Amino acid sequence: MKYRIGFMGWKFAALLGVPLKLVVQVIHDDEAGVFVARCPDVKGLIAEAATLDELADEVSSSLMDLLEHQHQTPVPPSTEYRLINQHVFA
């Protein structure tokens, strides 16, 4: 069982060692030719990259630091996120 960051009590669940999950919204900006990721539950988590693989690396590299900094809560290493693909029409 994984508990979603942003739901009530997620910080307490994290302190108990419950694995966390996170939804990252992804759009493709056709005009700029990049994928853009953001997460409404983690302030400041915005990234862009040319490919989805590069975007996943960008998100991974900043996610844990942002969560720990903003919430002063250690994040279990088993925290995972999933990409939700959306398309922006120009």
C-alpha positions in Angstrom: 0.0 0.0 0.0 1.3 3.4 -0.9 -0.1 6.7 0.4 -0.4 9.8 -1.8 1.5 12.9 -0.9 -1.0 15.7 -0.5 -3.7 13.5 1.1 -4.6 14.3 4.7 -2.1 12.6 7.1 0.6 11.9 4.5 3.3 13.4 6.7 2.3 11.1 9.6 2.3 8.2 7.2 5.8 9.1 6.1 7.0 9.2 9.6 5.7 5.7 10.1 7.6 4.6 7.1 4.6 4.1 4.8 5.7 4.2 1.1 4.4 7.4 -0.6 3.3 8.0 -4.1 3.0 11.2 -6.1 1.1 12.2 -9.2 3.2 14.3 -11.7 1.3 16.0 -14.5 3.0 16.1 -17.9 2.2 18.1 -20.9 4.0 18.4 -24.3 4.6 21.9 -25.5 4.6 21.5 -29.3 5.7 25.0 -29.9 8.8 24.7 -27.7 9.3 21.0 -28.5 9.6 20.0 -24.8 7.8 18.0 -22.2 6.9 19.9 -19.0 6.2 18.3 -15.6 4.6 19.8 -12.6 3.1 18.5 -9.4 0.4 20.5 -7.6 1.3 18.7 -4.3 5.0 19.7 -4.2 5.6 23.4 -4.5 8.4 24.2 -6.9 8.4 20.9 -8.7 8.4 22.0 -12.3 10.8 20.5 -14.9 11.2 20.4 -18.7 13.1 18.1 -21.0 13.2 17.0 -24.6 12.2 13.4 -23.9 10.1 11.6 -21.3 13.1 9.7 -20.1 15.1 12.9 -19.5 12.0 14.4 -17.8 11.8 11.5 -15.4 15.4 12.0 -14.5 14.9 15.7 -13.9 11.9 15.0 -11.7 13.7 12.3 -9.8 16.8 14.5 -9.2 14.8 17.2 -7.4 11.8 15.5 -5.9 13.2 14.2 -2.6 15.1 17.4 -1.9 12.1 19.5 -2.4 9.9 17.3 -0.2 12.4 17.2 2.6 13.1 20.9 2.4 9.5 22.1 2.2 7.9 19.7 4.8 10.9 19.0 7.1 9.8 15.4 6.8 12.2 12.6 5.8 10.9 10.9 2.7 11.0 7.1 2.6 13.3 5.9 -0.2 10.4 3.8 -1.6 8.5 7.0 -2.7 7.5 6.7 -6.3 5.7 8.8 -8.8 3.8 8.1 -12.0 3.7 10.3 -15.1 0.2 11.3 -16.4 0.5 12.2 -20.0 -1.5 15.1 -21.3 -1.2 16.9 -24.6 -1.3 20.7 -25.1 -2.9 21.7 -28.4 -1.4 24.8 -29.9 
